[in-house]
Amino acid sequence: MNKGIVLAAPSSGCGKTVITLALLRALRRAGMRPGSLKIGPDYIDPGFHRAASGGECRTYDPWAMRRETLDDQIAPVAAQCDVVIAEGVTGLFDGAADGTGSTANAANRLGWPIVLIADVRGQGASVAALVEGFARHRDDTKIAAVIFNRVGSSRHRDILSAAMAPTGIPILGMIPRDPELALPDRHLGLIQAEEQPELNQQIDRAAGLIEAEIDLNALLDYAAPIAPAMDHGGSVPVPPLGQRIAVARDDAFSFVYPHVLDGWRRAGAAISFFSPLADDAPVAGSDAVYLPGGYPELHAEKLSRSNIFLNGLRKAAAEEATIYGECGGFMVLGDSLTDRDGQRFDMAGLLPIRTSFAEPRLQLGYRKLALHDDSFLGKKGAEYRGHEFHYSSQIGPEPPNPLFTATDAVDKAIPPAGCRRGAVMGAYIHLIDRVD
């Protein structure tokens, strides 16, 4: 029977992503079929998981996803893998502003034990109080073992071992400090896996370190059997835009949830892909175009000169194809995009908005959404849950015809989101799932 385990941490920055990648690669090198889940809203880390494991990775978001969608996330991973590692989000008990959706909540729903990863730089015996506090904080949270990361010396190891002995919480491994294991990042997280030519070698090196410090059999002993996921007949989290959907996919448009595309296929839609950065137009004959999020602000000049792509969007709009843009895709559907240096570049001009990255300001959080009017997404008032994470801003007057009314996770009203002009629409918010 395949097994699952959750890797969590007291906070962001403890090294859980690198350790997750190293463990996935080490398990693969040991002849197993590892797979993974990434808890919380995340487009970037699953690409690293797939690179490390060679297997499936799905996001698992207990705040934004319905039960059916959560089960559908587990099923393809469990079917292909012997062991599944779920990487947590931020700190173990951190989630949405309403207190739900945390790694602890996800572990509880999955029924999998937790291995806590603690960064021990700058502390010795005090780490025992930290670990014990996390272990005792909630009765429904089971911490099976701990991994200490960035251990400084053999003396440091001895101090940590002695401090942990009275707690009864086993130490699964101690990973030495190695600054070369750090992964490069930028404003929305790690630089994407596809953009790092040396990533495979870096993961191999991290796996070698893990193999020397962690007993993989002990890790598997802590893991719990994966309960069979209920078959809900295939949920459709977001209705398909059309029956022949052209999806932008390259380094500028890469933030796509597989569960959304799976839902479209289950609904009978055919999906094709094209690259705006290669100056491709949407595939001929498409009755819908999807521009997902990504990093158009890093490629604004090139996109502005991609006339085949931009004219292809305009042609699709003139033919009344449904065109939907999320975050970066929303920016490209507007009149202009201003980059970090303050240079303004013309975009598709299909929505009456202008966006700018010249003065980056973080917009982050879960969103509850209701449709402002009827559209392909449903009838007016139909509800969704989504996530917002960007540093660019919409500038100029608010456009007419918003797409959604919106609140945050604690039901505090925020300004209407997105914009619509005929069959062209979009918003900064990434849709994750509908609400029944």
C-alpha positions, 0 to 999 in steps of 0.5 A: 500500500502506498504511504503519505507524510507531511513536511512542515516547518515553524515558519517560511525560510526553514528550508523545507522546499530544498529538503522536500526536493532532496527527499523526493530525489533520494527516494527515486534513486532508491528505486521507489516511485515518489510523488508529492502534494504542495499544500496551499496556493502555489504554481511554482513549487510543484514544478520543482517537485516534478523535476525532483521526483519524476512523478506527479505533483498537485496542489492541495488547498483545504481553504479554497477547494471543495471536498471533491476537488481535494480528493481529485488532487490525491487520486492521480498522485496516489495512483502513480506513486509508492510514497507521497510527500506533502510539502506544507505552506509557510508555518505549520499552523499558518493559513488563511486569515480566518485561521483555516487552510493551514498545513496542520489542517491539511495533515489532519484531513489527509490523516498523515503524520508530520515531520517538522523541519526546524532551522537551528541557526543561532540556537541550541537547546532552545530548539527543544522548547520550540519543537515541543511547543509545536507538538503540543499546540493542538491535540489533532496534530501529530508530529512524528519526528523532526529534521534539524536543518543548517546544523553548524558542527558536531558540537552543535549536533550533540547539544541538539540531541541532548536537548531533544532526548527528554521530549521523546520526539525522535530526530529523523536527521540533521542537515549541515549548513550548505549555502550552495543548496539555496535556490535562487528566487525573485518577487513571486517566489523561486525562479521557475524550475524550467529556467534553471539549467543547473537544477538537476545537478543541484537536486542531486547534490542535495539528495546526496546530503540527505542520503548521508543524514536521513534513514529513508526506511525510517521516514517510510516507517513514519508515513501512514497508508493513503486512504483511497480517495472517493470517486466523485465522478470528476469535478469541474472546478472552473467551467470551460471557456469553450470547446476548443481552448488555446492556452498560453504556455511559456516562461511568461504564462506558466501559472496553470493549475492542472486540476483546472485543465483536467476539469475542462477535459472532463467537460469535453473541451479540447486544449491546445497550447501556444507560446506568446514569447515565441510570437505564436497566435492562438491555435486556429479554430479555437473558440476560447483563449486562456492567458494564465498568470506568470511573469509578463512584467519581465518580458514586456518589451518582447511581448509588445513586439510579438505582433503575431500573438497580439493580432491573434488575440485581437482576431479572436476577440473580433470573432467573439471567442471567449478570452480570459486572463488571470493576473499576468494574462489580465495585464497583457489584455490591457492597454499597456504594461509598465515595467520595473524601469518605468518603460511603458509598452503597448499590450493587446488593448482588449480591456480598458486597463493599464498596469505597472510594475514600476513601484512594486507593491505586494497584494496577497491573500485568499479571495471569496468571489461572486460573479458580477454578471452572467458569463461563461463562469456561471450566472450572476452571483455564482461563487468562487474561491481564489488567490491573489499574489502580485506586485504590479498594480492597476493604474488609472481610473477603475474600469466599468463592468467589473468581473467579480464582487470580492471579499477577503478570507474573513469576509471584509469587502475589497474593491470589485475585481477584474474587468469585462468587455464583451467576451473578453474578461480577466482579473488579477485573482487566480481562480482555484475552485467554485463554491457549490 
